[in-house]
Amino acid sequence: MGTPFLLVTPKKSMKTLIFDIDGTLTDMGPIERTIEQVVRLRTGRVSKKEYQRLYDQVTRRLQKDGLLPKPVAFPLVQWIKKNKTSYRFVYATGGETSESQYILRELGLLDLFDLENSVSATNCRFSKKTGIPFRRIIKKYPDCIVIGDSEKDCQGAEKAKAPFILVSRGAPSSLKEFEAFEKRLVE
């Protein structure tokens, strides 16, 4: 994905960063596959709501038993830690809350994120591409920028009228891209 794409020119007043988790902070694939295998063993055909409830329940149990894979930190994790006093961090993810918070805890970021105002599939049933999850955060923090690695992230940010930065999925270049973006933000 190379160069970050911005919907609008960043402003110095933009102090809230809305992060997607999968692809920007870590690869959730190994964790999701582990959880889904256990959920499939326990269920037959169930409603989406019931599946999400079971997914969350299994996630918490696997966490408690120490059976979830450890997430690998992507380069932006270190950037967040380094800049923890300069910005407010929230997340918007298609994953469940328990899974997202497990990842943030394991990456050493849990205490740096505003969990109350973050959005996941657990507390918002709408996909990010609709813009609705971002609009929920923007109501609280209008000074925000969305950081993601997918077209869905960009589509949702556009619909929510939020500036965004599209970074390369987990690649070291994503840190360089973001640092260049930050430089423009503080100039």
CYANA upper distance limits for C-alpha pairs under 8 A (distance plus 0.5 A):
  1 MET  CA    166 LEU  CA      8.09
  1 MET  CA    167 VAL  CA      7.17
  1 MET  CA    168 SER  CA      5.60
  1 MET  CA    169 ARG  CA      8.33
  2 GLY  CA    167 VAL  CA      7.61
  2 GLY  CA    168 SER  CA      6.53
  2 GLY  CA    173 SER  CA      8.23
  2 GLY  CA    177 GLU  CA      8.47
  3 THR  CA    166 LEU  CA      8.26
  3 THR  CA    167 VAL  CA      7.77
  3 THR  CA    177 GLU  CA      7.04
  4 PRO  CA    165 ILE  CA      5.82
  4 PRO  CA    166 LEU  CA      5.32
  4 PRO  CA    167 VAL  CA      6.05
  4 PRO  CA    177 GLU  CA      6.79
  4 PRO  CA    178 PHE  CA      8.18
  4 PRO  CA    181 PHE  CA      8.29
  5 PHE  CA    164 PHE  CA      7.68
  5 PHE  CA    165 ILE  CA      5.94
  5 PHE  CA    166 LEU  CA      6.05
  6 LEU  CA    163 PRO  CA      6.65
  6 LEU  CA    164 PHE  CA      5.80
  6 LEU  CA    165 ILE  CA      5.83
  6 LEU  CA    166 LEU  CA      7.99
  7 LEU  CA    158 GLU  CA      7.62
  7 LEU  CA    162 ALA  CA      7.97
  7 LEU  CA    163 PRO  CA      5.45
  7 LEU  CA    164 PHE  CA      6.43
  7 LEU  CA    165 ILE  CA      8.38
  8 VAL  CA    163 PRO  CA      5.87
  8 VAL  CA    164 PHE  CA      8.26
  9 THR  CA    163 PRO  CA      8.16
 10 PRO  CA     14 MET  CA      7.54
 10 PRO  CA    163 PRO  CA      7.75
 10 PRO  CA    184 ARG  CA      7.82
 10 PRO  CA    185 LEU  CA      6.09
 11 LYS  CA    185 LEU  CA      6.40
 11 LYS  CA    186 VAL  CA      8.47
 12 LYS  CA    185 LEU  CA      5.96
 12 LYS  CA    186 VAL  CA      6.21
 12 LYS  CA    187 GLU  CA      8.38
 13 SER  CA    143 ASP  CA      6.82
 14 MET  CA    143 ASP  CA      4.94
 14 MET  CA    144 CYS  CA      5.81
 14 MET  CA    145 ILE  CA      7.28
 14 MET  CA    185 LEU  CA      8.50
 15 LYS  CA     86 SER  CA      7.88
 15 LYS  CA     87 TYR  CA      5.45
 15 LYS  CA     88 ARG  CA      6.55
 15 LYS  CA    143 ASP  CA      6.40
 15 LYS  CA    144 CYS  CA      6.68
 15 LYS  CA    145 ILE  CA      8.45
 16 THR  CA     87 TYR  CA      6.25
 16 THR  CA     88 ARG  CA      5.08
 16 THR  CA     89 PHE  CA      6.36
 16 THR  CA     90 VAL  CA      7.87
 16 THR  CA    141 TYR  CA      7.22
 16 THR  CA    143 ASP  CA      6.33
 16 THR  CA    144 CYS  CA      4.89
 16 THR  CA    145 ILE  CA      6.89
 17 LEU  CA     87 TYR  CA      7.38
 17 LEU  CA     88 ARG  CA      6.65
 17 LEU  CA     89 PHE  CA      5.58
 17 LEU  CA     90 VAL  CA      6.80
 17 LEU  CA    144 CYS  CA      6.05
 17 LEU  CA    145 ILE  CA      5.60
 17 LEU  CA    146 VAL  CA      6.53
 17 LEU  CA    147 ILE  CA      7.44
 18 ILE  CA     89 PHE  CA      6.65
 18 ILE  CA     90 VAL  CA      5.42
 18 ILE  CA     91 TYR  CA      5.57
 18 ILE  CA     92 ALA  CA      6.93
 18 ILE  CA    144 CYS  CA      7.30
 18 ILE  CA    145 ILE  CA      6.51
 18 ILE  CA    146 VAL  CA      5.15
 18 ILE  CA    147 ILE  CA      6.44
 19 PHE  CA     24 THR  CA      7.90
 19 PHE  CA     89 PHE  CA      7.81
 19 PHE  CA     90 VAL  CA      6.79
 19 PHE  CA     91 TYR  CA      5.13
 19 PHE  CA     92 ALA  CA      6.64
 19 PHE  CA     93 THR  CA      8.49
 19 PHE  CA    146 VAL  CA      6.62
 19 PHE  CA    147 ILE  CA      5.44
 19 PHE  CA    148 GLY  CA      6.74
 20 ASP  CA     24 THR  CA      6.75
 20 ASP  CA     25 LEU  CA      8.12
 20 ASP  CA     91 TYR  CA      6.28
 20 ASP  CA     92 ALA  CA      5.88
 20 ASP  CA     93 THR  CA      5.91
 20 ASP  CA    146 VAL  CA      8.34
 20 ASP  CA    147 ILE  CA      6.79
 20 ASP  CA    148 GLY  CA      5.62
 20 ASP  CA    149 ASP  CA      8.07
 20 ASP  CA    153 ASP  CA      8.17
 21 ILE  CA     25 LEU  CA      5.67
 21 ILE  CA     26 THR  CA      6.96
 21 ILE  CA     28 MET  CA      8.43
 21 ILE  CA     91 TYR  CA      7.47
 21 ILE  CA     92 ALA  CA      8.03
 21 ILE  CA     93 THR  CA      6.74
 21 ILE  CA    100 SER  CA      7.99
 21 ILE  CA    148 GLY  CA      8.43
 22 ASP  CA     26 THR  CA      5.98
 22 ASP  CA     27 ASP  CA      5.79
 22 ASP  CA     28 MET  CA      5.88
 22 ASP  CA     93 THR  CA      8.18
 23 GLY  CA     27 ASP  CA      6.01
 23 GLY  CA     28 MET  CA      8.18
 23 GLY  CA    148 GLY  CA      7.98
 23 GLY  CA    149 ASP  CA      6.39
 23 GLY  CA    169 ARG  CA      5.26
 23 GLY  CA    170 GLY  CA      5.92
 24 THR  CA     74 PHE  CA      7.24
 24 THR  CA     76 LEU  CA      7.39
 24 THR  CA    147 ILE  CA      8.23
 24 THR  CA    148 GLY  CA      6.66
 24 THR  CA    149 ASP  CA      6.62
 24 THR  CA    167 VAL  CA      7.80
 24 THR  CA    168 SER  CA      8.30
 24 THR  CA    169 ARG  CA      6.36
 24 THR  CA    170 GLY  CA      5.88
 25 LEU  CA     73 ALA  CA      6.60
 25 LEU  CA     74 PHE  CA      5.51
 25 LEU  CA     75 PRO  CA      7.78
 25 LEU  CA     76 LEU  CA      6.53
 25 LEU  CA     77 VAL  CA      6.31
 25 LEU  CA    170 GLY  CA      7.34
 26 THR  CA     71 PRO  CA      6.74
 26 THR  CA     72 VAL  CA      6.16
 26 THR  CA     73 ALA  CA      5.80
 26 THR  CA     74 PHE  CA      5.75
 26 THR  CA    170 GLY  CA      7.23
 27 ASP  CA     71 PRO  CA      7.43
 27 ASP  CA     72 VAL  CA      7.44
 27 ASP  CA    170 GLY  CA      8.19
 28 MET  CA     32 GLU  CA      6.50
 28 MET  CA     71 PRO  CA      7.61
 29 GLY  CA     33 ARG  CA      6.50
 30 PRO  CA     34 THR  CA      6.77
 30 PRO  CA     69 PRO  CA      7.19
 31 ILE  CA     35 ILE  CA      6.85
 31 ILE  CA     68 LEU  CA      6.65
 31 ILE  CA     69 PRO  CA      6.25
 31 ILE  CA     70 LYS  CA      8.33
 31 ILE  CA     71 PRO  CA      8.08
 32 GLU  CA     36 GLU  CA      6.48
 33 ARG  CA     37 GLN  CA      6.59
 34 THR  CA     38 VAL  CA      7.19
 34 THR  CA     68 LEU  CA      7.45
 34 THR  CA     69 PRO  CA      8.37
 35 ILE  CA     39 VAL  CA      6.74
 35 ILE  CA     55 TYR  CA      7.29
 35 ILE  CA     58 VAL  CA      7.01
 35 ILE  CA     59 THR  CA      6.62
 35 ILE  CA     62 LEU  CA      8.28
 35 ILE  CA     68 LEU  CA      8.36
 36 GLU  CA     40 ARG  CA      6.50
 36 GLU  CA     55 TYR  CA      7.69
 37 GLN  CA     41 LEU  CA      6.86
 38 VAL  CA     42 ARG  CA      6.98
 38 VAL  CA     58 VAL  CA      7.69
 39 VAL  CA     43 THR  CA      6.72
 39 VAL  CA     51 TYR  CA      8.42
 39 VAL  CA     54 LEU  CA      7.16
 39 VAL  CA     55 TYR  CA      6.72
 39 VAL  CA     58 VAL  CA      7.27
 40 ARG  CA     44 GLY  CA      7.61
 46 VAL  CA     50 GLU  CA      6.54
 46 VAL  CA     51 TYR  CA      6.63
 47 SER  CA     51 TYR  CA      6.57
 48 LYS  CA     52 GLN  CA      6.65
 49 LYS  CA     53 ARG  CA      6.77
 50 GLU  CA     54 LEU  CA      6.65
 51 TYR  CA     55 TYR  CA      6.42
 52 GLN  CA     56 ASP  CA      6.60
 52 GLN  CA     96 GLU  CA      8.14
 52 GLN  CA    122 THR  CA      8.04
 53 ARG  CA     57 GLN  CA      6.68
 54 LEU  CA     58 VAL  CA      6.47
 55 TYR  CA     59 THR  CA      6.54
 55 TYR  CA     96 GLU  CA      8.45
 56 ASP  CA     60 ARG  CA      6.79
 56 ASP  CA     96 GLU  CA      7.03
 56 ASP  CA     97 THR  CA      8.22
 56 ASP  CA     98 SER  CA      6.67
 56 ASP  CA     99 GLU  CA      7.81
 57 GLN  CA     61 ARG  CA      6.80
 58 VAL  CA     62 LEU  CA      6.50
 59 THR  CA     63 GLN  CA      6.57
 59 THR  CA     68 LEU  CA      8.47
 59 THR  CA     98 SER  CA      7.13
 59 THR  CA     99 GLU  CA      6.73
 60 ARG  CA     64 LYS  CA      6.64
 60 ARG  CA     98 SER  CA      7.01
 60 ARG  CA     99 GLU  CA      8.34
 61 ARG  CA     65 ASP  CA      6.69
 62 LEU  CA     66 GLY  CA      6.49
 62 LEU  CA     67 LEU  CA      5.49
 62 LEU  CA     68 LEU  CA      6.25
 63 GLN  CA     67 LEU  CA      6.61
 63 GLN  CA     68 LEU  CA      6.34
 63 GLN  CA    102 TYR  CA      8.00
 70 LYS  CA    103 ILE  CA      8.38
 70 LYS  CA    106 GLU  CA      7.39
 71 PRO  CA    103 ILE  CA      6.82
 71 PRO  CA    106 GLU  CA      7.37
 71 PRO  CA    107 LEU  CA      7.61
 72 VAL  CA    107 LEU  CA      8.29
 73 ALA  CA     77 VAL  CA      6.58
 73 ALA  CA    107 LEU  CA      6.81
 74 PHE  CA     78 GLN  CA      8.47
 74 PHE  CA    170 GLY  CA      5.74
 74 PHE  CA    171 ALA  CA      7.80
 74 PHE  CA    172 PRO  CA      8.13
 75 PRO  CA     79 TRP  CA      7.41
 75 PRO  CA    170 GLY  CA      7.37
 75 PRO  CA    171 ALA  CA      7.86
 75 PRO  CA    172 PRO  CA      6.38
 75 PRO  CA    174 SER  CA      7.70
 75 PRO  CA    175 LEU  CA      6.12
 76 LEU  CA     80 ILE  CA      6.69
 76 LEU  CA    174 SER  CA      7.79
 76 LEU  CA    175 LEU  CA      6.07
 77 VAL  CA     81 LYS  CA      6.94
 77 VAL  CA    107 LEU  CA      7.84
 77 VAL  CA    109 LEU  CA      8.26
 78 GLN  CA     82 LYS  CA      6.62
 79 TRP  CA     83 ASN  CA      6.62
 79 TRP  CA    175 LEU  CA      7.93
 80 ILE  CA     84 LYS  CA      6.16
 81 LYS  CA    109 LEU  CA      7.88
 81 LYS  CA    112 LEU  CA      8.48
 83 ASN  CA     87 TYR  CA      7.28
 84 LYS  CA     88 ARG  CA      8.10
 84 LYS  CA    112 LEU  CA      7.12
 88 ARG  CA    112 LEU  CA      8.41
 88 ARG  CA    113 PHE  CA      7.68
 88 ARG  CA    114 ASP  CA      7.88
 89 PHE  CA    112 LEU  CA      7.18
 89 PHE  CA    113 PHE  CA      5.31
 89 PHE  CA    114 ASP  CA      6.58
 90 VAL  CA    113 PHE  CA      5.78
 90 VAL  CA    114 ASP  CA      5.73
 90 VAL  CA    115 LEU  CA      7.22
 90 VAL  CA    117 ASN  CA      7.25
 90 VAL  CA    118 SER  CA      5.55
 91 TYR  CA    113 PHE  CA      8.01
 91 TYR  CA    115 LEU  CA      8.33
 91 TYR  CA    118 SER  CA      5.40
 91 TYR  CA    119 VAL  CA      6.65
 91 TYR  CA    120 SER  CA      8.34
 92 ALA  CA    118 SER  CA      6.42
 92 ALA  CA    119 VAL  CA      5.14
 92 ALA  CA    120 SER  CA      6.32
 92 ALA  CA    128 LYS  CA      7.99
 92 ALA  CA    133 PRO  CA      7.13
 92 ALA  CA    134 PHE  CA      7.49
 93 THR  CA    100 SER  CA      8.33
 93 THR  CA    119 VAL  CA      6.85
 93 THR  CA    120 SER  CA      5.39
 93 THR  CA    121 ALA  CA      7.45
 93 THR  CA    128 LYS  CA      7.85
 94 GLY  CA    120 SER  CA      6.04
 94 GLY  CA    121 ALA  CA      5.66
 94 GLY  CA    127 SER  CA      7.19
 94 GLY  CA    128 LYS  CA      7.60
 95 GLY  CA     99 GLU  CA      7.22
 95 GLY  CA    100 SER  CA      6.94
 95 GLY  CA    120 SER  CA      6.25
 95 GLY  CA    121 ALA  CA      6.04
 95 GLY  CA    122 THR  CA      8.21
 96 GLU  CA    100 SER  CA      6.66
 96 GLU  CA    120 SER  CA      6.07
 96 GLU  CA    121 ALA  CA      5.63
 96 GLU  CA    122 THR  CA      5.66
 97 THR  CA    101 GLN  CA      6.50
 97 THR  CA    119 VAL  CA      8.47
 97 THR  CA    120 SER  CA      6.16
 97 THR  CA    121 ALA  CA      7.62
 97 THR  CA    122 THR  CA      6.25
 97 THR  CA    123 ASN  CA      8.29
 98 SER  CA    102 TYR  CA      6.57
 99 GLU  CA    103 ILE  CA      6.86
100 SER  CA    104 LEU  CA      6.78
100 SER  CA    120 SER  CA      8.41
101 GLN  CA    105 ARG  CA      6.46
101 GLN  CA    110 LEU  CA      7.07
102 TYR  CA    106 GLU  CA      6.63
103 ILE  CA    107 LEU  CA      6.60
104 LEU  CA    108 GLY  CA      6.62
104 LEU  CA    109 LEU  CA      5.34
104 LEU  CA    110 LEU  CA      5.21
105 ARG  CA    109 LEU  CA      6.27
105 ARG  CA    110 LEU  CA      5.20
105 ARG  CA    111 ASP  CA      8.38
109 LEU  CA    113 PHE  CA      7.15
114 ASP  CA    118 SER  CA      6.82
117 ASN  CA    137 ILE  CA      6.72
117 ASN  CA    140 LYS  CA      8.14
118 SER  CA    137 ILE  CA      7.40
119 VAL  CA    123 ASN  CA      6.77
119 VAL  CA    124 CYS  CA      6.89
119 VAL  CA    133 PRO  CA      6.66
119 VAL  CA    136 ARG  CA      8.42
119 VAL  CA    137 ILE  CA      8.07
120 SER  CA    124 CYS  CA      6.42
120 SER  CA    133 PRO  CA      8.46
121 ALA  CA    125 ARG  CA      5.89
121 ALA  CA    126 PHE  CA      7.86
121 ALA  CA    127 SER  CA      8.43
124 CYS  CA    133 PRO  CA      7.09
126 PHE  CA    130 THR  CA      7.28
126 PHE  CA    132 ILE  CA      7.00
126 PHE  CA    133 PRO  CA      7.28
127 SER  CA    131 GLY  CA      8.08
127 SER  CA    132 ILE  CA      8.02
127 SER  CA    133 PRO  CA      7.77
128 LYS  CA    132 ILE  CA      7.13
128 LYS  CA    133 PRO  CA      6.23
128 LYS  CA    134 PHE  CA      7.55
128 LYS  CA    152 LYS  CA      6.95
128 LYS  CA    153 ASP  CA      6.65
128 LYS  CA    156 GLY  CA      5.78
129 LYS  CA    152 LYS  CA      5.13
129 LYS  CA    153 ASP  CA      6.53
129 LYS  CA    154 CYS  CA      7.96
129 LYS  CA    155 GLN  CA      5.72
129 LYS  CA    156 GLY  CA      4.41
129 LYS  CA    157 ALA  CA      8.11
129 LYS  CA    159 LYS  CA      8.38
130 THR  CA    155 GLN  CA      7.93
130 THR  CA    156 GLY  CA      5.69
130 THR  CA    159 LYS  CA      7.28
131 GLY  CA    135 ARG  CA      6.68
131 GLY  CA    155 GLN  CA      7.79
131 GLY  CA    156 GLY  CA      4.29
131 GLY  CA    157 ALA  CA      6.35
131 GLY  CA    158 GLU  CA      7.82
131 GLY  CA    159 LYS  CA      5.55
131 GLY  CA    160 ALA  CA      5.34
132 ILE  CA    136 ARG  CA      6.83
132 ILE  CA    156 GLY  CA      7.94
132 ILE  CA    160 ALA  CA      7.46
133 PRO  CA    137 ILE  CA      7.28
134 PHE  CA    138 ILE  CA      6.61
134 PHE  CA    156 GLY  CA      7.58
134 PHE  CA    157 ALA  CA      7.14
134 PHE  CA    160 ALA  CA      6.67
134 PHE  CA    162 ALA  CA      8.39
135 ARG  CA    139 LYS  CA      6.68
135 ARG  CA    160 ALA  CA      5.95
136 ARG  CA    140 LYS  CA      7.75
137 ILE  CA    141 TYR  CA      6.50
137 ILE  CA    142 PRO  CA      8.32
138 ILE  CA    142 PRO  CA      5.06
138 ILE  CA    143 ASP  CA      7.97
138 ILE  CA    144 CYS  CA      7.33
144 CYS  CA    162 ALA  CA      7.46
144 CYS  CA    163 PRO  CA      7.88
145 ILE  CA    162 ALA  CA      6.73
145 ILE  CA    163 PRO  CA      5.62
145 ILE  CA    164 PHE  CA      5.72
145 ILE  CA    165 ILE  CA      7.91
146 VAL  CA    153 ASP  CA      8.24
146 VAL  CA    157 ALA  CA      7.07
146 VAL  CA    162 ALA  CA      7.35
146 VAL  CA    163 PRO  CA      6.81
146 VAL  CA    164 PHE  CA      4.89
146 VAL  CA    165 ILE  CA      6.76
147 ILE  CA    153 ASP  CA      8.34
147 ILE  CA    164 PHE  CA      6.22
147 ILE  CA    165 ILE  CA      5.48
147 ILE  CA    166 LEU  CA      6.63
147 ILE  CA    167 VAL  CA      7.72
148 GLY  CA    153 ASP  CA      6.11
148 GLY  CA    154 CYS  CA      7.81
148 GLY  CA    164 PHE  CA      8.13
148 GLY  CA    165 ILE  CA      7.02
148 GLY  CA    166 LEU  CA      5.75
148 GLY  CA    167 VAL  CA      6.67
149 ASP  CA    153 ASP  CA      7.44
149 ASP  CA    166 LEU  CA      5.76
149 ASP  CA    167 VAL  CA      5.59
149 ASP  CA    168 SER  CA      6.44
149 ASP  CA    169 ARG  CA      5.89
150 SER  CA    154 CYS  CA      7.15
150 SER  CA    166 LEU  CA      7.49
151 GLU  CA    155 GLN  CA      6.49
152 LYS  CA    156 GLY  CA      6.57
153 ASP  CA    157 ALA  CA      6.65
154 CYS  CA    158 GLU  CA      6.61
154 CYS  CA    164 PHE  CA      7.16
154 CYS  CA    165 ILE  CA      8.40
154 CYS  CA    166 LEU  CA      7.59
155 GLN  CA    159 LYS  CA      6.78
156 GLY  CA    160 ALA  CA      6.62
157 ALA  CA    161 LYS  CA      6.47
157 ALA  CA    162 ALA  CA      5.49
157 ALA  CA    163 PRO  CA      7.12
157 ALA  CA    164 PHE  CA      6.88
158 GLU  CA    162 ALA  CA      6.48
158 GLU  CA    163 PRO  CA      7.82
165 ILE  CA    178 PHE  CA      8.40
167 VAL  CA    174 SER  CA      5.66
167 VAL  CA    177 GLU  CA      7.31
167 VAL  CA    178 PHE  CA      7.83
168 SER  CA    173 SER  CA      7.30
168 SER  CA    174 SER  CA      5.58
169 ARG  CA    174 SER  CA      7.65
170 GLY  CA    174 SER  CA      7.01
171 ALA  CA    175 LEU  CA      8.20
172 PRO  CA    176 LYS  CA      7.60
173 SER  CA    177 GLU  CA      6.57
174 SER  CA    178 PHE  CA      6.54
175 LEU  CA    179 GLU  CA      6.56
176 LYS  CA    180 ALA  CA      6.66
177 GLU  CA    181 PHE  CA      6.76
178 PHE  CA    182 GLU  CA      6.58
179 GLU  CA    183 LYS  CA      6.63
180 ALA  CA    184 ARG  CA      7.05
181 PHE  CA    185 LEU  CA      6.87
182 GLU  CA    186 VAL  CA      6.90
183 LYS  CA    187 GLU  CA      6.70
